[in-house]
Amino acid sequence: MADRYAEVAYTNGYESTAGSGYQLPEYPFHAPPEIASGEASHHPVVIVGGGITGLTAACALAQYGIPAVLLDEDNTVGVKGASSRGICYTQKSLEIFERLGVYERIAAKGIQWSVGRTFAGNDEVYSFDLKQQGSFNLSTQPPFINIQQFYIEAYLVDRIYELGHVELRWKNRVTAFRQDNECATLTVSTPAGEYHLRADHVIDATGCHSPFRQWVGASVTAKKGDDRWCIADVRFSKHPPVERHTWIEAPFNENRAVWQHLMGDDVWRIDYQMAPDSDPAEVSREDVVRERLARQFGADAGIEIVWVGPYAYRSECVDRMRHGRVFLMGDSAKVVSPFGARGGNTGIADADNLAWKLAAVLQGRATPALLDSYDEERHEAAQQNVLVTNRTARFLRPAAGVEKLFRDAALSLARQHPFARQFVNTGRMAVANPYTRSGACDATGGQSVQNVAFHWPDGSRGTVNDLLRWAQGRLLVLVFGSTSATALERLQDLAATAPVRCVQVLGPDDLAGALEHVRDPQGHLQGACHVFGHAWALLRPDSYVAATGESVDASLVHAVGRALGAAIEEEPA
Ligand SMILES: Cc1cc2nc3c(=O)[nH]c(=O)nc-3n(C[C@H](O)[C@H](O)[C@H](O)COP(=O)(O)OP(=O)(O)OC[C@H]3O[C@@H](n4cnc5c(N)ncnc54)[C@H](O)[C@@H]3O)c2cc1C
């Protein structure tokens, strides 16, 4: 056990032990054909990085039928021994994974939770039950699932192999890059030698050490603090309740913070805040870890240590997420502290956002201008997530002076007064970020649509994701309520000339017209689309509303054009 903790260093954004108590799959290396031929091949899309972000992008592109190549320098999931990182996946991510066909496996392996409690000393100072919050309870996916990140990555790999279209190249490390008007050229190093690839579009999903930042000249705003943490992933013979418990001041951790979550395989993630700038080797030594666990759970808790990893974090955001042919996504675009689970979840959303746009452009449904909205939308999200996580980090490791005074006052008030509980900040859980400055959405759009249920005409249950799959990468026009003959005619004309599919969404008493229709007896679909009464909503393949309106008129045609990069092109025959 001792040498598992031997190679320890805080060397980067997510510093962790090099050892691993988890068994990870290993994927085969095949010598790329370019090495034998000496010719560089050309691809519409090359994805660099097979972490959760790159694999989500690859899986989404595969589902849209877009050929691509994914290059990863490693031959497994998890990152260089830091195999236990993300654990908490939000409803929006789970909805994306449902669309991609990996949700069932995640739900079977992971743990659903909705109750969170926060303690200061022995007092509960904040609690929530996400199932009671209207914003979470309509989706067919739960508010959160806890599961080790590497499981999701492995499920995505299996699904990509199943779908085809995307070639996964393991042990392929990109070592150089350049781009010009014609294409991007990547130099790739492998155990069988070096070769070149050309690409029209490159997705940089290489994580927080992205070499592309330098290659494309991206500037980065960065902040690094002295806060230090140490993870212990453990099994118990008698275990605590399946709730997220956080302590801001834990009496059993020298009054510093502690997190406690259950993940898959009956493994608990216990996350301990350490003294500022503490020595990673010292805090992760087995005897020190065991003593810490015994202080919290008692000497007789029957603890088996599965994995230990000390980490520090930093906060970073690139100035732009698109540089010519390169799209930065996930940790290569921004790095946030883990509080609120905003790292991986936003990488997943980045991937889902770009994939349908690339598919729409490459399959001739949208103009290349649509790709600019990736930066407009996801950079806004990245900045928001950096802001929110920085606030939490300052609450958990306040600077001496005003920040510390504020935290002490908030905790002391929260002990007695419910109104003050909102100031207690142990992490604002990740949300589907709204888009307010996107060229592809108008002022009525930009919100995420939950994967709610409705009835197909035969009475069977359907979901928003079923509709999106049926639309096959096209936009969906949902028209709520009975519609005039003129409006129906306009919708049919629209569907005949633009890459959209139109569906009437009927209440219990509404009459079906000539269009495809579904029934929404409880109004869940309408509520999820953020419209009321007689209205239409233009839904994108990433389950975001591009625009809404009342009358089926020129405003809808304009919104469709805008959502596809401002020009409507004919579908290829
Ligand atoms: C303690 C901790 C807890 C966390 N908890 C959560 C959580 O609960 N929920 C959540 O959503 N997020 C969480 N996060 C954040 C989450 O782990 C990261 O945001 C996520 O891993 C980022 O994924 P990525 O795919 O963008 O990058 P990475 O996971 O870093 O993947 C990058 C990939 O690129 C490959 N690569 C790098 N360079 C090259 C190259 N030159 N050529 C080819 N391949 C290359 C690497 O091999 C790797 O596979 C947590 C992080 C930490 C440290």
The ligand as an SDF file (V2000), in Angstrom:
LIG
                    3D

 53 58  0  0  0  0  0  0  0  0999 V2000
  -10.8960   16.5570   -6.9740 C   0  0  0  0  0  0  0  0  0  0  0  0
  -11.6850   16.8800   -8.1710 C   0  0  0  0  0  0  0  0  0  0  0  0
  -13.0600   16.6770   -8.1520 C   0  0  0  0  0  0  0  0  0  0  0  0
  -13.8200   17.0160   -9.2530 C   0  0  0  0  0  0  0  0  0  0  0  0
  -15.1580   16.7960   -9.1990 N   0  0  0  0  0  0  0  0  0  0  0  0
  -15.9100   17.0450  -10.2760 C   0  0  0  0  0  0  0  0  0  0  0  0
  -17.2760   16.6920  -10.2770 C   0  0  0  0  0  0  0  0  0  0  0  0
  -17.8000   16.1740   -9.3040 O   0  0  0  0  0  0  0  0  0  0  0  0
  -17.9870   16.9410  -11.4020 N   0  0  0  0  0  0  0  0  0  0  0  0
  -17.4140   17.5040  -12.4990 C   0  0  0  0  0  0  0  0  0  0  0  0
  -18.1320   17.7120  -13.4820 O   0  0  0  0  0  0  0  0  0  0  0  0
  -16.1170   17.8300  -12.5270 N   0  0  0  0  0  0  0  0  0  0  0  0
  -15.3400   17.6060  -11.4570 C   0  0  0  0  0  0  0  0  0  0  0  0
  -14.0090   17.8780  -11.4960 N   0  0  0  0  0  0  0  0  0  0  0  0
  -13.4330   18.4770  -12.7100 C   0  0  0  0  0  0  0  0  0  0  0  0
  -13.2420   17.4500  -13.8230 C   0  0  0  0  0  0  0  0  0  0  0  0
  -12.5030   16.3420  -13.3590 O   0  0  0  0  0  0  0  0  0  0  0  0
  -12.5370   18.1160  -15.0070 C   0  0  0  0  0  0  0  0  0  0  0  0
  -13.1890   19.3070  -15.3060 O   0  0  0  0  0  0  0  0  0  0  0  0
  -12.5570   17.1850  -16.2340 C   0  0  0  0  0  0  0  0  0  0  0  0
  -11.7160   16.0790  -16.0400 O   0  0  0  0  0  0  0  0  0  0  0  0
  -12.0820   17.9220  -17.4960 C   0  0  0  0  0  0  0  0  0  0  0  0
  -12.1880   17.0290  -18.5580 O   0  0  0  0  0  0  0  0  0  0  0  0
  -11.4390   17.2920  -19.9420 P   0  0  0  0  0  0  0  0  0  0  0  0
  -11.8090   16.1440  -20.8170 O   0  0  0  0  0  0  0  0  0  0  0  0
  -11.7320   18.6630  -20.4010 O   0  0  0  0  0  0  0  0  0  0  0  0
   -9.9000   17.2330  -19.6090 O   0  0  0  0  0  0  0  0  0  0  0  0
   -9.0370   16.0000  -19.0740 P   0  0  0  0  0  0  0  0  0  0  0  0
   -9.8630   15.1080  -18.2350 O   0  0  0  0  0  0  0  0  0  0  0  0
   -7.8200   16.6040  -18.4650 O   0  0  0  0  0  0  0  0  0  0  0  0
   -8.6500   15.1770  -20.3760 O   0  0  0  0  0  0  0  0  0  0  0  0
   -7.6460   15.6140  -21.2620 C   0  0  0  0  0  0  0  0  0  0  0  0
   -7.2520   14.4530  -22.1660 C   0  0  0  0  0  0  0  0  0  0  0  0
   -6.3530   14.9380  -23.1630 O   0  0  0  0  0  0  0  0  0  0  0  0
   -5.2810   14.0270  -23.3470 C   0  0  0  0  0  0  0  0  0  0  0  0
   -4.1490   14.8310  -23.8530 N   0  0  0  0  0  0  0  0  0  0  0  0
   -3.5400   15.8630  -23.2370 C   0  0  0  0  0  0  0  0  0  0  0  0
   -2.5700   16.3800  -24.0320 N   0  0  0  0  0  0  0  0  0  0  0  0
   -2.5980   15.6600  -25.1880 C   0  0  0  0  0  0  0  0  0  0  0  0
   -1.8500   15.7280  -26.4090 C   0  0  0  0  0  0  0  0  0  0  0  0
   -0.8900   16.6350  -26.5980 N   0  0  0  0  0  0  0  0  0  0  0  0
   -2.1350   14.8330  -27.3890 N   0  0  0  0  0  0  0  0  0  0  0  0
   -3.1200   13.9010  -27.2160 C   0  0  0  0  0  0  0  0  0  0  0  0
   -3.8400   13.8030  -26.0720 N   0  0  0  0  0  0  0  0  0  0  0  0
   -3.5870   14.6710  -25.0760 C   0  0  0  0  0  0  0  0  0  0  0  0
   -5.0730   13.4010  -21.9680 C   0  0  0  0  0  0  0  0  0  0  0  0
   -4.4910   12.1180  -22.0590 O   0  0  0  0  0  0  0  0  0  0  0  0
   -6.5170   13.3260  -21.4510 C   0  0  0  0  0  0  0  0  0  0  0  0
   -7.1140   12.0920  -21.7820 O   0  0  0  0  0  0  0  0  0  0  0  0
  -13.2120   17.5630  -10.4040 C   0  0  0  0  0  0  0  0  0  0  0  0
  -11.8280   17.7620  -10.4230 C   0  0  0  0  0  0  0  0  0  0  0  0
  -11.0730   17.4170   -9.3270 C   0  0  0  0  0  0  0  0  0  0  0  0
   -9.6070   17.6040   -9.3540 C   0  0  0  0  0  0  0  0  0  0  0  0
  1  2  1  0
  2  3  1  0
  2 52  2  0
  3  4  2  0
  4  5  1  0
  4 50  1  0
  5  6  2  0
  6  7  1  0
  6 13  1  0
  7  8  2  0
  7  9  1  0
  9 10  1  0
 10 11  2  0
 10 12  1  0
 12 13  2  0
 13 14  1  0
 14 15  1  0
 14 50  1  0
 15 16  1  0
 16 17  1  0
 16 18  1  0
 18 19  1  0
 18 20  1  0
 20 21  1  0
 20 22  1  0
 22 23  1  0
 23 24  1  0
 24 25  2  0
 24 26  1  0
 24 27  1  0
 27 28  1  0
 28 29  2  0
 28 30  1  0
 28 31  1  0
 31 32  1  0
 32 33  1  0
 33 34  1  0
 33 48  1  0
 34 35  1  0
 35 36  1  0
 35 46  1  0
 36 37  1  0
 36 45  1  0
 37 38  2  0
 38 39  1  0
 39 40  1  0
 39 45  2  0
 40 41  1  0
 40 42  2  0
 42 43  1  0
 43 44  2  0
 44 45  1  0
 46 47  1  0
 46 48  1  0
 48 49  1  0
 50 51  2  0
 51 52  1  0
 52 53  1  0
M  END
$$$$
